[in-house]
Amino acid sequence: MNAPELLNLLAHHQGRDRGISAHDLALKAGVTERQVRTLISQLREVGTAICATPETGYYMAVTPEELGESCKFLHDRA
């Protein structure tokens, strides 16, 4: 599994209401949760708008508000 393949899986999870947990994403991808987080980080580093919270799981932002909320959540955790 590489970052573009993971992005293809995430394409089915657009919007906060369609989020997927790291556990479920790892199962679908056939990798560990740690590998999912690494791949997500790689995708974010090149500008891919992947959002996540413990409540929603990972999802692709579909509105500026979703992206803003996710950025605030990540900033507050840092």
VEXZA-721709 format. One line per field, with one value per residue: residue number from 0; residue in three letters; x, y, z of N, C-alpha, C in turn. Coordinates in Angstrom, 3 decimals. Example, Ala and Ser with C-alpha at 12.3 -4.5 7.8 and 13.67 -1.06 7.14 Angstrom:
residues 2
n c(0|1)
res c(ala|ser)
nu c(13.190|12.850)
nv c(-5.690|-2.250)
nw c(7.800|7.080)
cau c(12.300|13.670)
cav c(-4.500|-1.060)
caw c(7.800|7.140)
cu c(13.200|12.900)
cv c(-3.300|0.030)
cw c(7.800|7.870)
//
This chain:
residues 78
n c(0|1|2|3|4|5|6|7|8|9|10|11|12|13|14|15|16|17|18|19|20|21|22|23|24|25|26|27|28|29|30|31|32|33|34|35|36|37|38|39|40|41|42|43|44|45|46|47|48|49|50|51|52|53|54|55|56|57|58|59|60|61|62|63|64|65|66|67|68|69|70|71|72|73|74|75|76|77)
res c(met|asn|ala|pro|glu|leu|leu|asn|leu|leu|ala|his|his|gln|gly|arg|asp|arg|gly|ile|ser|ala|his|asp|leu|ala|leu|lys|ala|gly|val|thr|glu|arg|gln|val|arg|thr|leu|ile|ser|gln|leu|arg|glu|val|gly|thr|ala|ile|cys|ala|thr|pro|glu|thr|gly|tyr|tyr|met|ala|val|thr|pro|glu|glu|leu|gly|glu|ser|cys|lys|phe|leu|his|asp|arg|ala)
nu c(0.861|0.556|0.768|-0.864|-2.654|-3.948|-5.211|-7.075|-8.799|-9.740|-11.234|-13.816|-14.785|-15.848|-16.400|-17.402|-19.414|-19.015|-16.781|-14.020|-12.720|-9.333|-8.682|-10.557|-9.883|-7.264|-7.727|-9.129|-7.114|-5.153|-2.972|-1.109|-2.441|-0.591|0.865|-1.142|-1.426|1.099|1.027|-1.114|0.019|2.025|0.445|-0.845|1.338|1.869|-0.236|-2.833|-6.167|-6.930|-8.941|-9.527|-10.897|-11.193|-13.882|-15.011|-13.302|-11.140|-11.466|-12.148|-12.037|-14.848|-15.837|-14.822|-15.201|-15.129|-12.442|-11.198|-12.095|-10.876|-8.171|-7.956|-8.481|-6.244|-4.180|-4.689|-4.116|-1.400)
nv c(-1.182|2.156|5.780|7.019|4.894|4.625|7.071|6.661|4.875|6.585|8.301|7.465|8.412|11.102|14.117|14.985|13.373|10.935|9.706|7.457|5.126|4.837|2.219|0.727|1.706|0.806|-1.959|-2.202|-1.355|-3.165|-2.828|-1.707|0.322|2.251|2.461|3.530|6.070|7.119|7.178|8.939|11.254|11.689|12.255|14.583|16.280|16.917|18.493|17.408|17.468|16.000|15.208|14.663|13.488|12.155|11.480|11.417|10.026|9.451|11.566|13.081|16.506|18.426|20.914|24.304|24.877|22.365|21.698|23.823|23.375|20.922|21.604|23.382|21.584|19.859|21.697|22.525|20.170|19.968)
nw c(0.000|-0.867|-0.632|-2.737|-3.260|-0.820|-0.793|-2.826|-1.511|0.465|-1.057|-1.050|1.236|1.746|3.290|6.608|7.713|6.579|7.541|8.365|10.622|11.874|12.391|10.830|8.298|8.090|8.040|5.594|3.883|4.297|5.978|8.899|11.615|12.302|9.932|8.326|9.517|8.921|6.097|5.745|6.796|4.884|2.651|3.529|3.728|1.093|0.516|0.449|1.422|4.016|6.621|10.150|13.197|16.522|16.821|14.229|12.535|9.678|6.816|3.633|3.158|2.222|2.329|2.983|5.659|6.965|6.550|7.892|10.560|11.067|10.822|12.979|15.089|14.847|15.232|17.873|19.204|18.881)
cau c(0.000|1.268|-0.100|-1.940|-3.660|-4.749|-6.055|-8.200|-9.744|-10.358|-12.143|-15.168|-15.088|-15.826|-17.279|-17.282|-20.404|-18.616|-15.458|-13.686|-11.728|-8.004|-8.744|-11.267|-9.101|-6.134|-8.239|-9.408|-5.863|-4.263|-1.775|-1.342|-2.913|0.596|1.148|-2.180|-1.074|2.269|0.574|-1.931|0.969|2.648|-0.543|-1.055|2.539|1.799|-1.390|-4.118|-7.024|-7.464|-9.345|-9.789|-11.058|-11.540|-15.310|-15.398|-12.344|-10.537|-12.345|-11.710|-12.836|-15.634|-16.141|-13.765|-15.466|-14.595|-10.988|-10.850|-12.318|-9.850|-6.895|-8.010|-8.337|-4.846|-3.363|-4.892|-3.458|0.062)
cav c(0.000|3.429|6.930|7.175|3.828|4.988|8.185|6.068|4.371|7.732|8.972|7.016|8.981|12.549|14.795|14.525|12.330|9.669|9.371|6.068|5.032|4.357|0.758|0.229|2.055|-0.123|-3.260|-2.106|-1.159|-4.301|-2.342|-1.400|1.680|3.103|2.718|4.455|7.416|7.556|7.500|10.156|12.358|11.922|12.915|15.941|17.071|17.398|19.369|16.724|17.899|14.858|15.630|13.578|13.695|10.864|11.207|11.201|9.237|10.160|11.890|14.143|17.716|18.850|22.335|25.029|24.780|21.083|21.804|24.734|22.699|19.896|22.290|23.865|20.416|19.404|22.748|22.465|18.956|20.084)
caw c(0.000|-0.887|-0.373|-3.729|-3.100|0.349|-1.226|-3.556|-0.506|1.137|-1.983|-0.699|2.559|1.572|4.241|8.003|7.998|5.947|8.040|8.622|11.695|11.487|12.449|9.650|7.120|8.066|7.592|4.157|3.157|4.541|6.658|10.307|11.881|12.263|8.518|7.858|9.976|8.155|4.746|5.861|6.960|3.580|1.795|4.026|3.431|-0.288|0.376|0.358|2.534|4.770|7.949|11.092|14.631|17.115|16.654|12.841|11.771|8.542|5.692|2.744|3.349|1.057|2.489|3.699|7.101|7.444|6.566|8.981|11.841|11.217|11.069|14.360|15.965|14.795|15.855|19.318|19.712|18.754)
cu c(0.893|0.252|-1.186|-3.031|-4.550|-5.696|-7.260|-9.240|-10.485|-11.329|-13.597|-15.636|-14.937|-16.860|-17.235|-18.248|-20.037|-17.223|-15.291|-12.584|-10.393|-7.995|-9.395|-10.512|-7.897|-6.576|-8.498|-8.131|-4.900|-2.933|-2.111|-1.876|-1.745|0.953|0.117|-1.810|0.126|1.864|-0.270|-1.011|1.645|1.697|-0.789|0.133|2.547|0.509|-2.740|-4.938|-7.697|-7.708|-9.520|-10.008|-11.373|-13.007|-15.668|-14.540|-11.787|-11.578|-11.706|-12.625|-13.584|-16.057|-14.962|-13.944|-14.927|-13.073|-10.526|-10.997|-11.244|-8.489|-6.841|-7.815|-6.878|-3.921|-3.483|-4.232|-1.944|0.701)
cv c(1.227|4.562|7.112|6.102|4.125|6.137|7.676|5.499|5.528|8.487|8.590|7.602|10.494|13.185|14.140|13.392|10.972|9.234|7.876|6.022|4.532|2.829|0.190|0.535|1.119|-1.503|-3.255|-2.038|-2.334|-3.895|-2.108|0.024|2.665|3.450|3.672|5.875|7.976|7.981|8.768|11.370|12.702|12.667|14.353|16.838|17.603|18.169|18.707|17.035|16.704|15.324|14.406|14.135|12.318|10.482|10.813|10.191|10.094|10.410|12.987|15.345|18.051|20.319|23.015|24.942|23.478|21.142|22.698|24.102|21.652|20.528|22.809|22.714|19.971|20.422|22.690|21.256|19.100|20.746)
cw c(0.000|-0.725|-1.434|-3.610|-1.900|0.000|-2.014|-2.597|0.169|0.240|-1.712|0.629|2.479|2.485|5.603|8.329|7.422|6.384|8.297|9.677|11.148|11.455|11.189|8.358|6.982|7.584|6.090|3.336|3.310|5.164|8.127|10.456|11.836|10.819|7.919|8.255|9.215|6.747|4.731|5.991|5.642|2.650|2.234|3.684|2.002|-0.564|0.238|1.612|3.201|6.193|8.846|12.488|15.208|16.894|15.221|12.110|10.644|7.458|4.860|2.956|2.073|1.164|3.185|5.221|7.678|7.551|7.710|10.350|12.096|11.514|12.503|15.338|16.010|15.465|17.375|19.950|19.741|19.960)
//
